[in-house]
């Protein structure tokens, strides 16, 4: 990656994320109301510790799509994991709320991550930031995913998402890191719009 690309990408992230946060403020309000109506006792937003560039931890924000204390149920659901390797995903996760299923299907739960992009924790495009427990299982080869700033969307998300194995995700991320450029980022962003409108492999 050239210095020009890295600086240009950061400026684009700042402008795009700040604009999105303003334009989508009405959507944020509607989603917040729906989450509260569905589960009045839970919080609207949910933050989770993720691993970013060079192994640095940060708090990633989402709209809450699960019941309260869902993280405490992980150990009881490990045997139901539908993804191989150092990743945890369940197609019919019993922790997901009714509104949460809709938010996840259309990736609306990810919208608060524009705040992470504005802060610099994340970029619009890049490998998805893993959980600490996932990184603990990484090989030295897998850890190459952490060489760049993680993204809200990426090559994995527009290539099959959760339908792909962990190994396939790693290969896609490393391919992106090796070939990252403005045209590749634009291509992924345009494909992301299509994936959001016609969801595939999201759960």
N, C-alpha and C positions, 0 to 999 in steps of 0.2 A: 504494500500500500504506500502510495506517495504522500508526502506531507501536504501537498495541495489537496489531494482527495480527502485526507483526514480532517483538515481545517474546513474545507468546503462542506463536508458532510455534517460537521458540528453546527455550522451556521444554518444549514438547511433544517436540521433537527430543531433548533431553537425557534426559527420562524414558523415552521409547520406545526410544532406542538403548541406554541402559544396561541396561534390562530385557531387550532382545533379546540383548545380549551374554551375559548371565547364563543366560537360558533356552536359548540355542542353543549353549552351550559343549560339550555332548555331540555335537551335529551337527558342530561345528567339528573335534572330535577324530576322528570317523569320516571326514570328508572329508580331513583331513590324512593319515590312514593310507592311504586309497585313492590319494591323489596320490603318496605315497612308494612304494607297491607298484607303481604303474604306471611311475614314473620315479624310481628310488632316488637318482639323482645330482643331481636338481634340487631347488630350494627349494620349500617348501609355499606360502609367501606371495610375492606379486609386487607391487612398488610401481612406480608410473609417474608422471612429472611431468604434472600437468594444470593447466589454467588456470581459476581460480575467479572470484569476484566482483571486478569492477573490474580484471581482468587479473592478479590475484595468483596466483602459482604455489604449488602444494602437492603433496604426495605422496599419491596415491590408492592404496588397498590393495585387492587381490583375492586369491582363491585362484589359484594358478598353473594355467592351463589349456593352456599351450603348452609346447613344448620349450624347453630352455635356450637363451639368446641369440637368441630369436625376433625381438627388435627389430632385430637386425643384418641380418635377411633382408628387411626392408621394401622397400628399394630394388629388390631383385630381383623383387618381387611387385607393384609399383605398377601394371603394365599389366594385372593381373588384378582390379583394384578393381571391385566390383560396385555401388558407390554413386557417384552423380554429385556434383560440388561438392567442398567442403573437408572431406571425410570419407573414411576408408579402411576398407572392409569387404569380406571375401571369403567367399562362401557355403561353399565347400569349402576352407577354409584348411588347407594342408598342415602348418602349424606346430602345429595343435591336437592334443593327445594324446587317447587313447581316453577316459580319465576326464574330460578337459577338455570333450569334446563333450557329455557328460551334464550337467556342471556348467553349461555355457553354455546348453543347451537350457532348463533350469529356473531359470536365473539364480542358481544357488547360488554361482557364483564371485564374485558381488557382495556376499555376506554380510559380509566384513570391512569393508565401507564403513560399517557401523554405528559403527566406531571413528572414521572421518572425521567422521561426524555428531556424535558425542559431543565431538570436538575443536572443532567449529564450522567445519571446512573445507567441509562439505557439509550439506545439509538432507535430510530424508526425501523431500521433493517439490521439484522444480525442474528446470531444463534440465540435461541431462547435461554434465559438464565436458569440454571439448575438449582435444586435444593441442596443444602449442605450434606444431607444424608446420601444424596445421589453422587455428589462429588467424592465422597469418602470411598465410593466403590470404583472410581475412575482408574483406568490404567494411565500410564504416562502418555499413551497415544490419545486417549479420550480427552486428556487435559488440554490438548491443543485447542479445544473449543473455547478455552478461557483466554486466548491470546488477544481477543478483540472485545469491544464493548457489546454486550448482548442487545438483542433487538425485540421490539414489539411483534414484528413479523420477520419472516426469513424464508430461506429456500425450503426448509423442512415443512413449514406451514402451508406452502403453496404446492407441495409435491406429494401430499397424502396425509400429512399430519400424524394423528394417532394411529392410523392404519399401518404406519411404517414401524419397523423394529428400531430398537435403540442403536444398533450397529448402522442401520441405514441412515438414521438421523445424524450420527457422527460423520459419516462419509459426506453427506450433503453439506453439513456445516463447514467441514474442512475444504470442500470444493469451493464454497462461497468465499471463505477467508483467502484462499489462493487467488481467486479471480475477481475479488471485490473491486468495483468501479462504479461511477455514477450511472452508467447505462444499465448495469446489472441491478443496482438498487431500484432504479425506476421500473425496470421490468418486474421485479418482485412486488413493488408497491401496486402496480396495475393488476397483477395476478391476485393480490390480496383482496382487492375490491371485488373481483369475480368470485373468489372463494367465500367471502362474507355473504354475498347475495345468493350464491348457490353452495351452501355448506357441504363439506365433504371430509369425513374423518375427524369431526370435532366432537369431543365428549369430556 
